[in-house]
Amino acid sequence: MGRNTRKRSKSRGGKVIAAAAALMLGAGGLVVVNVYASAHETSGGNTVKRSSPGGTGQASASNASTIGCPDVGSRLQQVPGQARAEVDKQLALLDSQISEAYQRLRSSTRAIQQDSDFADNAIMGPLKDKRVATLDRIALAIGRAGDRPRGLESLAACTLRAAGNQSDVGNGPVAADFVDITTVRPNVTAPRVSRKASRGAFTTQCGVNEDKLYNTDNVIVAPGVDNGAHHTHDYVGNQANDAFADNDDFAGGETTCRNQGDKSSYYWPVLRLQDGTEEFDAEQQGGGAEGNTGKILTASEVTLDYVGNANSKVVAMPKFLRIITGDAKAFTNGTANANAAWSCTGFEDRQVTDKYPVCPEGSSLVRTSTFQSCWDGRNTDSANHRAHVAFADPKTGACPRGFKAIPQLVQRLVYDVDAPSLNDDGRSSPFYAVDGFPEQMHQPITDHGDFVNVFDERLMNRMVKCINTGRRCR
């Protein structure tokens, strides 16, 4: 089994769920859950999303709850370059504070039942105090290099939020988080294609992480911070990626891609079978210590395609462009940046976002991440890691004003995994779940992908030419 491989200094050398109850193997043991006592239902075959846990009501601490906090990073539109490192460090600290508070919430069930004020006094109050101090440090760091932001203190308070179908003991998923893919109506559409469209495609082959390179860092969101992701990532392409990698490290790194001109880094949260397996990270932060447990599954197939724009030709991506698609905190943040797409082979004309699909016999699980395909023409990253790129209009393919169309990365991961189901003896086969921040409770809507462009100029130009002339190239 691979290890949490990272270098720490710049001097580094299918079946259908068909019963009313199922047994879940959660972090706290076997938990009985009710499949039909759920806000998840289907209407005419389409998945109906449950209400977002971002509502204003305070959840009863004695019921299944999670912790929802305002996402500070997404609010920071302007951060001076001199302040970026300190701000990233403090944003990562906010994530650690939420993780620690959530773990205490999970371990305090009895105290909460005995004292209705325990959660507020012992968990939520101290969490707010820590966030106030951290937000003040963020404001100070920005103020030293520019205008000090106002109103950050309003983002300090967090709430206990009802966690939907989650049990009081486990941290997800449960049977109601799965849907039979055959009951979902086709829902995948494509934009209208104009005569100016770029119709070609370029495919890069980078393996499936056969070398089992894992770590719990996120060099885009939390550079220089150990365990900045609070969950484990798979990596293909560039092998130098960890929290401390800079552009020089990426440029000099080895790559698993067949074409050595592609040293890009492609990474995503691992998928695990919740079968009780103790992986190498069973006792580590980011792994079992933060609720990410079970056997790590390696994709049987990874497809990395770059496609064109339905409305125009594309231009080359700048080297070291960083893109995040989806939202690792969508369960508490809401769906504004959610981009999860789950499906099954043979049924990829239908996708679900807030459910895990149950695939029929002979069909495999599919995770698809579609990356932003419009670039502001100037920046390789931005303060909130989103503003420098955008999605094209879903109907016309047009980029927002001031943005240029670039090749769009479409990442497709296939897993040969048996779907959870009830066996004849009434016991359930294990659930699978995506790794995530502990308070996100392994919800499928939190799936996401990360990309750092390290194509050499010659290969990038070849990609652009192939796409713009309507050819398919490798």
N, C-alpha and C positions, 0 to 999 in steps of 0.2 A: 504494500500500500504506500502511496506517495505521502510525503510529509508536507507540513506547512512551510514550504520552501521560500525563504526570503533572505535577502542580504541587507545588512543593517548599517552600512556606512559607505561613504563615497570611495573608500579604499578596498571595496570588496573584490576579490579575485574573480383479453377483453370480455368482461362479463358485466351484466346489468345488476345494479343494486335493486333487489326486488322484495325487500321485507321491511317491516316497520321498525325493526331495531337492529343495530349492529354493534359489534364490540370494537372499540378502538384501542390500539396499543399506544398510549400517550406517555409523555415523560413521567407522569405520576402513576402509571400503572394502567390496568384495564378500566375503562370508563364506559358505562352504558349510555348510549345516546339514542334519541328518537329521530328516525329519518324524516317523518312527516310532520313533527312538531317544529315547523320551520317557516321562516319568511321566504325561503327559496321555493319557488314553484315554477311550473312551466305553463305558459298560456299559448295554446295553439302550436305547441312544439318549440316555442322560443323561450329562452331563459329570461325570467323576470328578475332583475337585480334587487337584492335586499336594500333597505334603506341604509344610507351611509352612516357609519358610526360617528360622523362628524356633527351630529345634531347638538342642540343646545342643552338638552336634558342631562342632568347628572345621573349616572347609572348608580343603582344600589350596589354598594361595595360587597354585599353578601351574595350577589349574583355574579355570573361570569362577566368580567370586566377587563378592559384594557386601558392603557393610558394614552390619551391624545394630547399632543402639544402643538402649538403653532409652528409651522416649518419656517424657521428664521432664514435659512439659506436662500430660499426662493424669493424672499422679500428684498434681498440685497442686490439691487440692480447696478449700483456703482460702488466698487471697492478699488481704491488706488492701488497700483501695483506694489508700492512699498509696504502696504498693509496686508496684502493677500495672504502671506504665509501665516501671520498671526491670526487673522480672521478664520482661515481654514482650520487651524489648530483649535480655536475656541468653538467653532461649529461642531467639530468632532467631539469635543468635550460635552456639548449639549446632548449628542446622541448617547454617549456613555452614561450620562446622568439619567436619561429616560430608561435605558436598559437596566440600570441598577434598581431604579424605582419599580419597574415592572417585575423584576425578579423578587423583590421584597413583597410586592403585592401578592404574587402567586404563593409565597411561602407563609403568608400571614392570614390564611383563611380563618383559622380558629379565633385569632385575636380580633379580627374584624367582626365575626359573628357575636363575640362577647361584648364588643364595644363599638357602637355604630359610628363613633367619631375617630376611631383608630386610624382609618385610612387617611382622613384629612389631616390629622394631627401628626402622625408618625411617618407618612409617606408623601402626600401631596404638598403639605406645607413646606417641609424641608426641600423638596424638589423645586418649588417655586423660589425659595431663597437662593439655592445654588444657581438657578437660571438667571435671577436678577444680577448676581455678581458676574456671571459669564457674559451676559448681554452688555453690561457696563464695560467689560474689557474689550468687547468687540467695538463698541462705540468709541472708546478711547483710542484704539488702534487706528480706526478710520480717521478720527479727528486729528491725529498727529500728522497725517499726510493730506488732509483735505477737510471738507465740511463734515462736522460730526453729525451723524444721523440722529433724527429725533423720533421718539415714540417707540424705540425698541423695547423699553420696559413693559409696554402693553402686551408683549408676546411672552411674558414670563409665566403666566398662569397656565396650568394644564388641567385637564378634566378626566375623571373616570368616565369611560364610555362603555355602553353595553356592547358586548362582543358577539352579538348575534347568536349563532348556534353553538358557540364554543362551550365546552364543558367547564366546570369550576376548577378542574384539576389539570387537564391537558391544555396545551396551547395550540391545538389545531394540527391538521384539519379534522373535521368530522364528516360523517357520511353525507350530510346535507350539503356539503361543499362540492359534491360530485354530481354530474349530470350525464345521462345516457346520450351520447353524441347523436344517435339515430333519431332522437326526439327533437333535435334542434333543426329549425328550417334553414335552408341555404341563405346566407346573409353577407357573403363577400362580393363587393362590387368594385369596379375599376373606373377611373375617371375617363371622360371622353378624350379621345386621341385626336389631336389636330394634325394638320399637314406638316407643321414645324416640329413635330415630336421627335425625340431621340429614342429609337425603338430597339437598339441593340442591347447586349448584355455582356458582362465580363464575369467569369467565375474564377475564384482563387481557391485552391485546395490546401488546407492547413491541418488536416487530421482531426482527431476527436479527443485530444488530450490523452493519448495513449501513455505519455510519460508521467501522467498524474501530477501535473504541476498545480498545486493549490496554495492559496493563501487567503487571509481574511482582511486584506488591505483594499483600499480603493484609491489609486493614485490620482484619479481625476477629482473626486470629491474631497478626499482627506489626504493630500500629499504630505508625507513626512510623519504620518500617524500610524502606529501599530494598531491593527484590528479596527481600522476605520470603517469597515463595512459591517462588522458584527455578524457576518456570515461568510461562508466559504465560497470562493469563486473557482470555476474551471477556467483554464487559459489555453488558447491555441494561438499560433503565430509567434509573436515576440516572446522570448523566454526570460527577458530581463525585467519583466514587470513586477514590481512590488511598490510599497508605499514610498520608497526613496528613489525611485527611478526618475531621471530627468531626460531631456531630449537627447543628450549625448549617450546616455545608457541605452535608450531605445535604438539610436542609430548604430551602436556597436553591438547590439544584442544578436543572439542567434535566433533563427526562426524555424518553426515547424512547417512553414508553407513550402509547397513543392517548388514554386517559382521564388527563388531567393531574393528577387527584387521586391517582394512583399514582406517587410518586417513589421507590419502592423500588429497591434495587440487587440485580440478579440476575447472578451471575457464576460461571464454570466454566472449567476448563482447556481450552485450545484443542485441537482434533484436527488432526493433521498427516498429510499424505501424504508418506512418506519417499521422495521422488523425486529428491533432490539439489538441489531449488530452494533458492537462498540468499535467505531472507526478510530483512526489514529488521533482524531481531535475530540474524542469522547469527553475528555476532562478539560479541554481548552476553551478559552474565550473565543467566541465566534463559532465554536462547535457546540458540544454537548453542554458546556457550562452556560450557554445562552439559548438552550432549547433546540438547537439544530442537531438532531440525533438520527441514527439509522444508517443503513448502507448507502454510500455514495454511488449513484448510478452513472455510468459512462455512456454517452450517446452512441448509438450504433451508426449514426450518420450525422455529419455536420456539413451543411451546404452554405457557402458564402457567395452570394450573387450580388453584383452591382448592376443596377438597371437604370434606364433613362427616365426622361421626364415627358409627360403626356402633352406638354404645351410648348417645349422649346428644346434646343440643344443644351448640353451640359458643359461646364468648365471644370478644369482640374481642381481637386481638393488641395488645399495647402498642406504641406508636410507638417505633421504633429497636430493636426486638427483633432480635437477631442469631442466626442458626441456620446451623450447618454440618452437612451430611449426608454420610456416607461418610468415608473416611480416606485422605488423600493418601499415607500411609506404610503402608498395609495389607500390602504385600509383605514388609516386615520386622517390622511391629508384630503381625501376625496379623489375624484376621478379626473381632474383637470389634466394631469400629465400621464395618466395611466395608458398603457399601450400594450397590455398583455394580450396574446392571441394563442389560445390552446385549441388543438384539434386532433384528428386521428387520420392516418393514411386512408385514402379512399373516401374521406369526408371533408377534404380541405376547402370545400366551398362553403363550409359553415365553421365559424369560430366562436369561442366563448371567452369572456374576460374575467368574470368573477366566479367561475366554476372550474374544477378540474374535469376533463372529459373521461367518461368510461367508454372505452373502445370495444367494439365487438370482436369476436374470435377472428384471429388472422390480421387484425389491424393494429398498428403501432401508434404510440403517443407522439404528437408533434407540438413543439414550441416554436413559434415564429416571432421574431423581433424585426420590425421595420423601422429603419433609422431615418432621421430628418434628412431631407434632400435639398434644402435651400440654405445658403450661406450668406452672411452679411458682407462678404467680400473683403473683410479686414482682419478679423480676429480668429485665432485658433481655439480660444476658450473665452469664457465670460464669468462675471462674478458669481452668478447663480448656475453656471455651467449649462445654461439653456438658451440665453438670449441671442447668442451668436449664430444659432441655427434655427430652422423652423421647418414645419411640414408644409408641403405644397397643398393647395386647395384640393380637397378630396373629389370634387366634381370636375374641375377644369384642369387641374395639374399646375396651375399658375403659382409662382412663388410670391410672397408678400413684396410690396414695393421696397426697392432698395436691396433685395436679396437676389442671388444668382443660383440657378439650378446646378447641382453637383450630382455625380453618380450616387444613387441611393443604395445603401447596403441593406440587403434582405438576408437575415440569418435564420436558418431553419435547422432545428435540432430534432432528431428522431430517437425515441427510446423504445426498446423492446421490454415492456414492463406489464405484468399481469394487472388488470384492473382490480380494485378492491371489490369483494363480493362476499355474500354469506355462503359458507359451505354447508353440506348436508347436516353436519353436526351442530350447526348454529354458530360456529366460530367464524370470524371474519378473516380473510386474507389481509395482509398489511396495506395500509394506505401509503401513497407516495405524496411528497410535498416538496415545494421549492424552499430553499434556505432563505432566511430573511431576518430582519431586525426582530428581536424577541417579541416586542409589543405588537407586531404586525400579524402574529398568530398564524404564520404560514399560509396566508390567504393567496389564492392564485392571481388576484388582481395586482399583487406587488411584483410580479415577474418583470425583469428589466434586462437590459444589455448595455455593454460599454465598449467603446471603440476608440483607439488611438491610431491615426493614419501615419504609417511609416513606409509607404510606397516610395521607391526611388522615382525620380522625375521621368525617366525614360518609360518605365512601366506604367506610371500614371497617365502619361500622354497617350500611350498605346490603348489603355482602357477607354479614355475619352474618345479617341478616334473610332474604336470599335462600336461604342454605344451610339455615337452621333451618325455613323454610317450604316447603322442597322444590322451589324454583324454580331455573331456570338463568338466570343474568344475566351481563351484560358491563358 
